[in-house]
Every structure is written in structure tokens, then in C-alpha cells.
Amino acid sequence: GFDAVVVADLARALSRSFEGPAVLVHVARDSGRSNAFQNSLKFVAPEIEVMSVPAWDCQPYDRVSPNGAIAAQRMTALSRLARSRSSEEQPRILCTTVNALIQRVPPREKIAVETFSAAIGNVVPMDTVTAWVEANGFLRTGTVRETGEYAVRGGILDLSPPGLPNPIRLDFFGDTLESIRAFDPETQRTIGQLRSLDLVPMSEVQLTTETIRRFRQGYLSNFGAATRDDRLYETISEGRRYAGLEHWMPLFYDHLDTLFDYVPGVPLVFDAQAEEAVAERLTLIRDYYDARAEAMKTPSTGVAPYKPLRPSSLYLTQNDWKERVAAASVARLSPFAMPESPDRLTIDCEGKAGRSFAAERAD
């Protein structure tokens, strides 16, 4: 946990150097290391605000979408980062992983305008809200219990948006929003009142007339005419969400950004062995792509064909990574003593192993 102490001190030093809150990005080699770092950071520096952008919890070129909770956490953070230029609520430390930093994300300018805002007394047709949540990855259910679900009952819209601890209930009178109430998903009873609401998308892929048109054009350019058993093309063309459609995200936008673009010029702190993990991740991505591409050459066995996009369209290449890191201010953490170098400032914090009570009890 000594790395959390070091990074907290770096963040404090940055905040003293700049007017307003400063941002520092910590890049862990995997999600386990990132979670452990965040827990340590909350203990040693509870006053420092922490944001997290986790990586997808599915494999490259998978047939499933990222977990809803993961998607919600990513979109909440991306939405806030996209709008942070003029906001005083800028995060102090952004925690992410190698996998998340390598992967491309929706354009910053697109995410910045995708927030849906409403307040009590506003004239907001319920159909407008329903259409927005449908297009942005929310799932309609009978009863709202999990993040990303919504339900409609007459003039009431129940919704569990990302970033809020409890679901909310929107009560409409005609086209006027009369109340916004938080409720307990188990008992369905009201537990609080809200004056206004800012909603962010649940998915990194929005299904609108424009994105569907762009998808169809991009699909034909990359894979040619769709076949009869192509469920992906058929489902998206009908305006319905397809399991794993995020793996074709480049087809829905004219370009994609990365986290580097969301926090330009921000110093990076790399976890021990994080940069070694980059090469392993890029090799894994290439292996999965090659496996999918090879499978396309074999006759169909009743399973819908999987047509993968080239890795460079959804992930940074090795050269892209080197260029991005070279352009940033970088600090690297290591549990080992590092030799001095003319072109590198090395700071030895002299961290030592703690007392082992287990060994004493064994005696």
C-alpha cells in the first residue's frame, strides 16, 4: 500500500501547483491491482477525490457485452471527464488499468452532449425520456431492481441510472415532470426527494437513426453485403440491441477517442510492471482476432458468423501506445531499487516490509 501514499503526495503537490483541482492518472496493470490501490488510497488520503474507469470484463471479440455495472461506472466517469473542462468538480486522481487505457472509447465531444437533464416543473414529454433511455442502453423490465433497468406504469417512469445509489421514480402529469423520488428497490417505497436529475448513457453505443445508418454503411464497407444468417446486421438495422454489439463500436461513430484524449496533458503514474502488461494485452488481442478471422474461413455450423474488426480500430497499436506515453509526463512505481540515470529522476522512498505477526504466532 505504500504506492498509495506516494501517489497521494504527488496529487497534493499538483494541486498546489495549479489553480483549482489537478488531475493525476494512476494506471494499474490489472483490475485487482487497481481495486487494491483505490482501497489503500481511501485509507491514507480520504480527502482526495477518486474516480475510476475500469476495463470491460469480457474478452476481446467476445459474443457478450460488458457487465451492466461496469458499463455504468465507465459511462459515469467518461461523461464527467468529457464535461470537466468547465466544471469545478474535476477529479483529483483517476484510476484505470492498462486494458482500459489501450481500448478506444466514444468521442469526447459526443459523450459531453449526451447527458439528459430534467428538473421538477419542466415540460418533458414522458415519451422523450423513454426514447432516450431506450437509445442509451437501458433495459425495460416489469420492476426496476438493477442499474440500467427502467419500467413504465401509466404516468410513472421508474429508472435505475448509473451514478446514483438508488433507483428513482419520475412522476408525470401530462408532459410536466411533477416529482423525482428515490426509492428502495426491495420495498419500492420512497426514501428521498430530488429537485433535478442528470442522466448519462448506460452503454457506449447509442442506437439512433444516425448511428444505425453509419453502422450499416461501415458494415458493408468492412464485410460486404450481409448474409441471411447475419443476426448482428439484422438486429441493429431493426433498431434493437445485439448482445456484444460494443465490439463493433467503431462502426457507430466517425471516429473513436481514448482516455488520453479525455485527460490531455495529464501526468501518468504507472503501477509496477504495468507497461510490461501492455505487450501481453496487445498479443492477446491479436490472438483473439486471428482466431475469429480463421473461423470465418470454415463452413458455418449453425452459429451466426462472427466478423471481427481489425484490432487497430478498437485498440491502440504498439506504436500508438509509445507515442501517447512519450508525449505525457510519466512517473513509474517499482518495488525494486532503481539505478540512477542522467535522463531519469529516481526517488527512493525507502519503503520497508512490515512486521510479520503470523510468523511470531506460529512460534
BAROBA-977988 format. One record per residue (C-alpha): residue number from 1; x, y, z; residue in three letters. Coordinates in Angstrom, 3 decimals, always signed. Example, Ala and Ser with C-alpha at 12.3 -4.5 7.8 and 13.67 -1.06 7.14 Angstrom:
BAROBA-977988
seq 1, x +12.300, y -4.500, z +7.800, type ALA
seq 2, x +13.670, y -1.060, z +7.140, type SER
//
This chain:
BAROBA-977988
seq 1, x +0.000, y +0.000, z +0.000, type GLY
seq 2, x +2.982, y +2.338, z +0.012, type PHE
seq 3, x +2.277, y +3.302, z -3.599, type ASP
seq 4, x -0.971, y +4.959, z -2.484, type ALA
seq 5, x +0.999, y +7.195, z -0.101, type VAL
seq 6, x +3.348, y +8.248, z -2.921, type VAL
seq 7, x +0.561, y +8.943, z -5.434, type VAL
seq 8, x -1.447, y +10.901, z -2.840, type ALA
seq 9, x +1.584, y +13.122, z -2.203, type ASP
seq 10, x +2.016, y +13.658, z -5.954, type LEU
seq 11, x -1.643, y +14.684, z -6.255, type ALA
seq 12, x -1.292, y +17.148, z -3.377, type ARG
seq 13, x +1.816, y +18.623, z -4.991, type ALA
seq 14, x -0.062, y +19.063, z -8.274, type LEU
seq 15, x -2.996, y +20.781, z -6.564, type SER
seq 16, x -0.570, y +23.301, z -5.055, type ARG
seq 17, x +0.993, y +23.917, z -8.464, type SER
seq 18, x -2.242, y +24.645, z -10.348, type PHE
seq 19, x -5.232, y +26.887, z -9.763, type GLU
seq 20, x -8.148, y +24.652, z -8.920, type GLY
seq 21, x -8.097, y +20.841, z -8.594, type PRO
seq 22, x -5.418, y +18.972, z -10.540, type ALA
seq 23, x -5.773, y +15.564, z -12.187, type VAL
seq 24, x -3.421, y +12.637, z -11.852, type LEU
seq 25, x -3.950, y +9.312, z -13.643, type VAL
seq 26, x -2.895, y +6.057, z -11.980, type HIS
seq 27, x -2.550, y +3.126, z -14.393, type VAL
seq 28, x -2.630, y -0.312, z -12.756, type ALA
seq 29, x -1.576, y -3.468, z -14.549, type ARG
seq 30, x -4.943, y -5.178, z -13.891, type ASP
seq 31, x -8.284, y -4.654, z -12.150, type SER
seq 32, x -7.209, y -6.430, z -8.976, type GLY
seq 33, x -4.262, y -4.101, z -8.527, type ARG
seq 34, x -6.450, y -1.086, z -9.296, type SER
seq 35, x -9.049, y -2.046, z -6.692, type ASN
seq 36, x -6.367, y -2.647, z -4.057, type ALA
seq 37, x -4.788, y +0.719, z -4.857, type PHE
seq 38, x -8.125, y +2.532, z -4.557, type GLN
seq 39, x -8.835, y +0.904, z -1.198, type ASN
seq 40, x -5.397, y +1.930, z +0.080, type SER
seq 41, x -5.883, y +5.445, z -1.265, type LEU
seq 42, x -9.179, y +5.868, z +0.585, type LYS
seq 43, x -7.387, y +4.898, z +3.805, type PHE
seq 44, x -4.252, y +7.049, z +3.511, type VAL
seq 45, x -5.864, y +10.063, z +1.777, type ALA
seq 46, x -9.630, y +10.150, z +2.366, type PRO
seq 47, x -9.749, y +13.847, z +1.428, type GLU
seq 48, x -8.635, y +13.160, z -2.157, type ILE
seq 49, x -11.383, y +12.559, z -4.670, type GLU
seq 50, x -11.030, y +9.342, z -6.667, type VAL
seq 51, x -12.640, y +8.362, z -9.975, type MET
seq 52, x -12.350, y +5.024, z -11.723, type SER
seq 53, x -12.583, y +3.919, z -15.359, type VAL
seq 54, x -12.441, y +0.107, z -15.344, type PRO
seq 55, x -11.861, y -2.022, z -18.418, type ALA
seq 56, x -14.539, y -4.228, z -19.925, type TRP
seq 57, x -14.931, y -7.502, z -18.070, type ASP
seq 58, x -15.279, y -9.516, z -21.289, type CYS
seq 59, x -12.630, y -10.808, z -23.662, type GLN
seq 60, x -11.698, y -9.084, z -26.940, type PRO
seq 61, x -14.052, y -10.054, z -29.798, type TYR
seq 62, x -16.464, y -11.693, z -27.341, type ASP
seq 63, x -20.111, y -12.525, z -28.000, type ARG
seq 64, x -21.271, y -10.778, z -24.816, type VAL
seq 65, x -21.401, y -7.149, z -23.730, type SER
seq 66, x -19.607, y -5.735, z -20.697, type PRO
seq 67, x -21.380, y -6.235, z -17.372, type ASN
seq 68, x -24.027, y -3.575, z -16.748, type GLY
seq 69, x -22.355, y -2.335, z -13.557, type ALA
seq 70, x -19.021, y -1.986, z -15.361, type ILE
seq 71, x -20.659, y -0.143, z -18.262, type ALA
seq 72, x -22.451, y +2.182, z -15.849, type ALA
seq 73, x -19.242, y +3.008, z -13.982, type GLN
seq 74, x -17.372, y +3.674, z -17.219, type ARG
seq 75, x -20.069, y +5.928, z -18.661, type MET
seq 76, x -20.462, y +7.893, z -15.428, type THR
seq 77, x -16.731, y +8.608, z -15.364, type ALA
seq 78, x -16.430, y +9.322, z -19.106, type LEU
seq 79, x -19.399, y +11.691, z -19.008, type SER
seq 80, x -17.920, y +13.625, z -16.130, type ARG
seq 81, x -14.468, y +13.752, z -17.711, type LEU
seq 82, x -15.963, y +14.937, z -21.005, type ALA
seq 83, x -17.651, y +17.867, z -19.241, type ARG
seq 84, x -14.898, y +18.614, z -16.726, type SER
seq 85, x -13.226, y +21.370, z -18.745, type ARG
seq 86, x -15.594, y +23.979, z -17.381, type SER
seq 87, x -16.513, y +22.161, z -14.177, type SER
seq 88, x -15.057, y +22.766, z -10.731, type GLU
seq 89, x -15.728, y +19.142, z -9.799, type GLU
seq 90, x -12.721, y +17.861, z -11.691, type GLN
seq 91, x -11.363, y +14.625, z -10.188, type PRO
seq 92, x -8.075, y +14.637, z -8.322, type ARG
seq 93, x -7.000, y +11.057, z -9.112, type ILE
seq 94, x -8.324, y +8.957, z -11.980, type LEU
seq 95, x -7.719, y +5.237, z -11.513, type CYS
seq 96, x -7.676, y +2.983, z -14.549, type THR
seq 97, x -5.910, y -0.080, z -15.946, type THR
seq 98, x -3.711, y -0.992, z -18.879, type VAL
seq 99, x -6.635, y -2.717, z -20.602, type ASN
seq 100, x -8.868, y +0.351, z -20.264, type ALA
seq 101, x -6.172, y +2.733, z -21.459, type LEU
seq 102, x -5.440, y +0.639, z -24.558, type ILE
seq 103, x -9.073, y +0.431, z -25.599, type GLN
seq 104, x -10.711, y +3.133, z -27.677, type ARG
seq 105, x -13.835, y +4.856, z -26.337, type VAL
seq 106, x -16.629, y +7.018, z -27.800, type PRO
seq 107, x -15.619, y +10.531, z -28.915, type PRO
seq 108, x -15.321, y +13.000, z -26.057, type ARG
seq 109, x -17.413, y +15.651, z -27.819, type GLU
seq 110, x -20.205, y +13.114, z -28.324, type LYS
seq 111, x -20.293, y +11.981, z -24.690, type ILE
seq 112, x -20.198, y +15.608, z -23.486, type ALA
seq 113, x -23.619, y +16.340, z -25.023, type VAL
seq 114, x -25.323, y +13.014, z -24.304, type GLU
seq 115, x -26.427, y +13.908, z -20.766, type THR
seq 116, x -30.191, y +14.163, z -20.305, type PHE
seq 117, x -31.138, y +16.794, z -17.711, type SER
seq 118, x -34.534, y +17.491, z -16.172, type ALA
seq 119, x -35.935, y +19.250, z -13.115, type ALA
seq 120, x -39.253, y +19.307, z -11.298, type ILE
seq 121, x -41.711, y +21.518, z -13.157, type GLY
seq 122, x -40.029, y +21.105, z -16.546, type ASN
seq 123, x -42.188, y +20.292, z -19.553, type VAL
seq 124, x -40.637, y +16.983, z -20.596, type VAL
seq 125, x -42.826, y +14.520, z -22.507, type PRO
seq 126, x -42.565, y +11.083, z -20.964, type MET
seq 127, x -42.124, y +9.587, z -24.439, type ASP
seq 128, x -38.996, y +11.729, z -24.874, type THR
seq 129, x -37.435, y +10.338, z -21.694, type VAL
seq 130, x -38.422, y +6.780, z -22.624, type THR
seq 131, x -36.912, y +7.145, z -26.106, type ALA
seq 132, x -33.670, y +8.491, z -24.597, type TRP
seq 133, x -33.222, y +5.629, z -22.136, type VAL
seq 134, x -34.018, y +3.089, z -24.867, type GLU
seq 135, x -31.416, y +4.573, z -27.210, type ALA
seq 136, x -28.780, y +4.705, z -24.481, type ASN
seq 137, x -28.729, y +1.104, z -23.348, type GLY
seq 138, x -31.346, y +0.881, z -20.585, type PHE
seq 139, x -33.338, y -2.347, z -20.390, type LEU
seq 140, x -37.120, y -2.338, z -19.920, type ARG
seq 141, x -38.389, y -4.595, z -17.123, type THR
seq 142, x -41.541, y -5.068, z -15.077, type GLY
seq 143, x -39.896, y -3.990, z -11.813, type THR
seq 144, x -36.687, y -1.971, z -11.518, type VAL
seq 145, x -34.075, y -3.607, z -9.289, type ARG
seq 146, x -30.682, y -3.349, z -11.028, type GLU
seq 147, x -28.685, y -0.465, z -12.510, type THR
seq 148, x -29.628, y +0.117, z -16.146, type GLY
seq 149, x -33.251, y -1.016, z -15.862, type GLU
seq 150, x -36.419, y +1.027, z -16.344, type TYR
seq 151, x -40.166, y +0.381, z -16.099, type ALA
seq 152, x -43.238, y +2.318, z -17.224, type VAL
seq 153, x -46.578, y +2.314, z -15.396, type ARG
seq 154, x -49.044, y +4.893, z -16.643, type GLY
seq 155, x -47.595, y +8.316, z -15.926, type GLY
seq 156, x -44.765, y +6.933, z -13.781, type ILE
seq 157, x -41.300, y +6.061, z -15.033, type LEU
seq 158, x -39.039, y +4.025, z -12.728, type ASP
seq 159, x -35.356, y +4.182, z -13.599, type LEU
seq 160, x -32.052, y +2.988, z -12.111, type SER
seq 161, x -29.386, y +5.239, z -13.668, type PRO
seq 162, x -25.623, y +4.891, z -13.245, type PRO
seq 163, x -24.024, y +7.089, z -10.618, type GLY
seq 164, x -26.950, y +7.102, z -8.173, type LEU
seq 165, x -27.143, y +4.876, z -5.070, type PRO
seq 166, x -30.870, y +4.138, z -5.515, type ASN
seq 167, x -33.411, y +3.936, z -8.347, type PRO
seq 168, x -35.596, y +6.968, z -8.986, type ILE
seq 169, x -39.267, y +7.419, z -9.801, type ARG
seq 170, x -40.353, y +10.132, z -12.233, type LEU
seq 171, x -43.994, y +11.158, z -11.848, type ASP
seq 172, x -45.545, y +12.966, z -14.808, type PHE
seq 173, x -48.774, y +14.950, z -15.056, type PHE
seq 174, x -49.321, y +15.188, z -18.773, type GLY
seq 175, x -45.995, y +16.446, z -20.136, type ASP
seq 176, x -44.941, y +18.082, z -16.863, type THR
seq 177, x -42.470, y +16.379, z -14.525, type LEU
seq 178, x -44.155, y +16.676, z -11.112, type GLU
seq 179, x -41.705, y +14.820, z -8.853, type SER
seq 180, x -38.413, y +12.935, z -8.743, type ILE
seq 181, x -38.225, y +10.452, z -5.871, type ARG
seq 182, x -35.579, y +7.938, z -4.843, type ALA
seq 183, x -36.963, y +4.571, z -3.759, type PHE
seq 184, x -35.827, y +1.298, z -2.226, type ASP
seq 185, x -35.673, y -1.403, z -4.944, type PRO
seq 186, x -36.646, y -4.112, z -2.428, type GLU
seq 187, x -39.685, y -2.458, z -0.835, type THR
seq 188, x -40.417, y +0.005, z -3.690, type GLN
seq 189, x -41.009, y +2.674, z -1.032, type ARG
seq 190, x -39.902, y +6.296, z -1.384, type THR
seq 191, x -36.757, y +7.141, z +0.602, type ILE
seq 192, x -35.945, y +10.636, z -0.644, type GLY
seq 193, x -36.725, y +13.542, z -2.956, type GLN
seq 194, x -34.617, y +15.095, z -5.729, type LEU
seq 195, x -35.044, y +18.510, z -7.332, type ARG
seq 196, x -33.276, y +17.722, z -10.595, type SER
seq 197, x -31.691, y +14.857, z -12.478, type LEU
seq 198, x -28.762, y +14.357, z -14.870, type ASP
seq 199, x -28.790, y +11.039, z -16.741, type LEU
seq 200, x -25.782, y +9.538, z -18.533, type VAL
seq 201, x -25.911, y +6.669, z -21.062, type PRO
seq 202, x -25.733, y +3.069, z -19.866, type MET
seq 203, x -23.925, y +1.919, z -22.994, type SER
seq 204, x -21.022, y +3.216, z -25.067, type GLU
seq 205, x -23.130, y +2.580, z -28.178, type VAL
seq 206, x -26.200, y +4.697, z -28.792, type GLN
seq 207, x -28.871, y +3.402, z -31.174, type LEU
seq 208, x -30.340, y +6.298, z -33.128, type THR
seq 209, x -31.321, y +6.767, z -36.754, type THR
seq 210, x -27.917, y +8.358, z -37.430, type GLU
seq 211, x -25.788, y +5.702, z -35.665, type THR
seq 212, x -27.732, y +2.855, z -37.277, type ILE
seq 213, x -27.208, y +4.421, z -40.707, type ARG
seq 214, x -23.492, y +4.821, z -40.008, type ARG
seq 215, x -23.302, y +1.218, z -38.772, type PHE
seq 216, x -24.910, y -0.143, z -41.940, type ARG
seq 217, x -22.544, y +1.817, z -44.169, type GLN
seq 218, x -19.474, y +0.819, z -42.165, type GLY
seq 219, x -20.575, y -2.801, z -42.040, type TYR
seq 220, x -20.927, y -3.016, z -45.798, type LEU
seq 221, x -17.544, y -1.325, z -46.288, type SER
seq 222, x -15.776, y -3.768, z -43.971, type ASN
seq 223, x -17.595, y -7.042, z -44.599, type PHE
seq 224, x -19.564, y -6.667, z -47.817, type GLY
seq 225, x -23.255, y -7.484, z -48.207, type ALA
seq 226, x -24.923, y -9.099, z -45.189, type ALA
seq 227, x -25.945, y -12.765, z -45.443, type THR
seq 228, x -29.271, y -14.242, z -44.363, type ARG
seq 229, x -27.881, y -15.662, z -41.129, type ASP
seq 230, x -26.215, y -12.398, z -40.092, type ASP
seq 231, x -28.116, y -11.639, z -36.903, type ARG
seq 232, x -25.913, y -8.678, z -35.986, type LEU
seq 233, x -26.737, y -6.695, z -39.126, type TYR
seq 234, x -30.412, y -7.650, z -38.988, type GLU
seq 235, x -30.853, y -6.789, z -35.300, type THR
seq 236, x -29.101, y -3.416, z -35.436, type ILE
seq 237, x -30.924, y -2.469, z -38.654, type SER
seq 238, x -34.200, y -3.011, z -36.799, type GLU
seq 239, x -33.061, y -0.672, z -34.013, type GLY
seq 240, x -32.660, y -3.411, z -31.411, type ARG
seq 241, x -29.641, y -4.038, z -29.200, type ARG
seq 242, x -27.486, y -7.069, z -30.007, type TYR
seq 243, x -25.504, y -8.972, z -27.382, type ALA
seq 244, x -21.878, y -7.875, z -27.704, type GLY
seq 245, x -22.561, y -5.004, z -30.112, type LEU
seq 246, x -19.892, y -2.934, z -28.275, type GLU
seq 247, x -17.217, y -4.991, z -30.057, type HIS
seq 248, x -18.338, y -3.292, z -33.294, type TRP
seq 249, x -18.381, y +0.195, z -31.715, type MET
seq 250, x -16.140, y +1.788, z -34.399, type PRO
seq 251, x -18.949, y +1.292, z -36.935, type LEU
seq 252, x -21.310, y +3.543, z -34.945, type PHE
seq 253, x -19.035, y +6.616, z -34.843, type TYR
seq 254, x -16.999, y +8.571, z -37.392, type ASP
seq 255, x -14.001, y +8.173, z -35.055, type HIS
seq 256, x -13.112, y +6.955, z -31.554, type LEU
seq 257, x -11.012, y +8.546, z -28.821, type ASP
seq 258, x -9.038, y +7.066, z -25.933, type THR
seq 259, x -8.704, y +8.035, z -22.270, type LEU
seq 260, x -5.626, y +10.016, z -23.303, type PHE
seq 261, x -7.993, y +12.332, z -25.210, type ASP
seq 262, x -10.321, y +12.734, z -22.218, type TYR
seq 263, x -7.464, y +13.921, z -19.962, type VAL
seq 264, x -4.982, y +15.598, z -22.340, type PRO
seq 265, x -1.688, y +16.662, z -20.841, type GLY
seq 266, x -2.374, y +14.962, z -17.513, type VAL
seq 267, x +0.567, y +13.263, z -15.698, type PRO
seq 268, x +0.507, y +9.454, z -15.624, type LEU
seq 269, x +1.673, y +7.207, z -12.794, type VAL
seq 270, x +2.320, y +3.607, z -13.884, type PHE
seq 271, x +1.927, y +0.735, z -11.481, type ASP
seq 272, x +4.809, y -1.727, z -11.198, type ALA
seq 273, x +5.002, y -3.931, z -14.321, type GLN
seq 274, x +2.092, y -2.059, z -15.931, type ALA
seq 275, x +3.982, y -1.337, z -19.129, type GLU
seq 276, x +5.075, y -4.957, z -19.397, type GLU
seq 277, x +1.374, y -5.870, z -19.303, type ALA
seq 278, x +0.769, y -3.737, z -22.408, type VAL
seq 279, x +2.693, y -6.126, z -24.685, type ALA
seq 280, x +0.831, y -9.117, z -23.239, type GLU
seq 281, x -2.532, y -7.454, z -23.763, type ARG
seq 282, x -1.792, y -6.488, z -27.371, type LEU
seq 283, x -0.641, y -10.044, z -28.103, type THR
seq 284, x -3.852, y -11.420, z -26.586, type LEU
seq 285, x -5.967, y -9.072, z -28.704, type ILE
seq 286, x -4.158, y -10.178, z -31.860, type ARG
seq 287, x -4.613, y -13.865, z -30.944, type ASP
seq 288, x -8.359, y -13.438, z -30.446, type TYR
seq 289, x -8.671, y -11.537, z -33.717, type TYR
seq 290, x -6.725, y -14.196, z -35.631, type ASP
seq 291, x -8.922, y -16.919, z -34.146, type ALA
seq 292, x -12.108, y -15.119, z -35.221, type ARG
seq 293, x -10.719, y -14.368, z -38.681, type ALA
seq 294, x -9.694, y -18.009, z -39.150, type GLU
seq 295, x -13.121, y -19.233, z -38.025, type ALA
seq 296, x -14.748, y -17.171, z -40.782, type MET
seq 297, x -12.991, y -19.344, z -43.350, type LYS
seq 298, x -14.644, y -22.563, z -42.136, type THR
seq 299, x -18.202, y -23.581, z -43.089, type PRO
seq 300, x -20.969, y -22.406, z -40.746, type SER
seq 301, x -22.159, y -24.929, z -38.130, type THR
seq 302, x -25.434, y -23.221, z -37.292, type GLY
seq 303, x -23.802, y -20.470, z -35.236, type VAL
seq 304, x -24.079, y -16.920, z -36.561, type ALA
seq 305, x -20.782, y -15.903, z -38.201, type PRO
seq 306, x -18.563, y -13.573, z -36.190, type TYR
seq 307, x -16.999, y -10.872, z -38.351, type LYS
seq 308, x -14.253, y -9.115, z -36.372, type PRO
seq 309, x -12.988, y -5.611, z -36.979, type LEU
seq 310, x -9.242, y -5.082, z -37.196, type ARG
seq 311, x -7.597, y -4.594, z -33.777, type PRO
seq 312, x -6.381, y -1.091, z -34.672, type SER
seq 313, x -9.981, y +0.134, z -34.993, type SER
seq 314, x -10.881, y -0.725, z -31.388, type LEU
seq 315, x -7.494, y -0.739, z -29.640, type TYR
seq 316, x -4.264, y +1.241, z -29.675, type LEU
seq 317, x -1.380, y -0.332, z -31.565, type THR
seq 318, x +2.088, y -0.701, z -30.050, type GLN
seq 319, x +3.255, y +2.407, z -31.936, type ASN
seq 320, x +0.169, y +4.367, z -30.849, type ASP
seq 321, x +0.892, y +3.460, z -27.235, type TRP
seq 322, x +4.538, y +4.512, z -27.430, type LYS
seq 323, x +3.636, y +7.851, z -28.989, type GLU
seq 324, x +0.968, y +8.609, z -26.384, type ARG
seq 325, x +3.202, y +7.745, z -23.436, type VAL
seq 326, x +6.177, y +9.623, z -24.896, type ALA
seq 327, x +4.060, y +12.776, z -25.120, type ALA
seq 328, x +2.962, y +12.596, z -21.464, type ALA
seq 329, x +4.635, y +13.319, z -18.136, type SER
seq 330, x +5.183, y +9.872, z -16.643, type VAL
seq 331, x +6.175, y +8.514, z -13.236, type ALA
seq 332, x +6.792, y +4.807, z -12.687, type ARG
seq 333, x +6.425, y +2.950, z -9.404, type LEU
seq 334, x +8.615, y -0.041, z -8.608, type SER
seq 335, x +9.108, y -2.184, z -5.500, type PRO
seq 336, x +12.767, y -2.627, z -6.506, type PHE
seq 337, x +15.711, y -0.273, z -6.198, type ALA
seq 338, x +16.242, y +1.550, z -9.478, type MET
seq 339, x +19.661, y +2.689, z -10.738, type PRO
seq 340, x +20.343, y +6.361, z -11.234, type GLU
seq 341, x +20.240, y +7.651, z -14.811, type SER
seq 342, x +21.156, y +11.029, z -16.365, type PRO
seq 343, x +17.808, y +11.203, z -18.193, type ASP
seq 344, x +15.639, y +9.969, z -15.323, type ARG
seq 345, x +14.938, y +11.310, z -11.846, type LEU
seq 346, x +14.782, y +8.429, z -9.369, type THR
seq 347, x +13.246, y +8.924, z -5.925, type ILE
seq 348, x +13.795, y +6.169, z -3.353, type ASP
seq 349, x +11.026, y +6.232, z -0.730, type CYS
seq 350, x +12.821, y +3.542, z +1.295, type GLU
seq 351, x +9.686, y +1.526, z +1.878, type GLY
seq 352, x +10.261, y -1.468, z +4.122, type LYS
seq 353, x +8.353, y -4.690, z +4.766, type ALA
seq 354, x +6.054, y -4.545, z +7.768, type GLY
seq 355, x +6.233, y -6.705, z +10.863, type ARG
seq 356, x +5.084, y -10.292, z +10.331, type SER
seq 357, x +2.746, y -11.194, z +13.192, type PHE
seq 358, x +1.899, y -14.533, z +11.544, type ALA
seq 359, x +5.464, y -15.789, z +11.986, type ALA
seq 360, x +5.512, y -14.733, z +15.647, type GLU
seq 361, x +2.234, y -16.525, z +16.387, type ARG
seq 362, x +3.493, y -19.660, z +14.668, type ALA
seq 363, x +6.389, y -19.734, z +17.143, type ASP
//
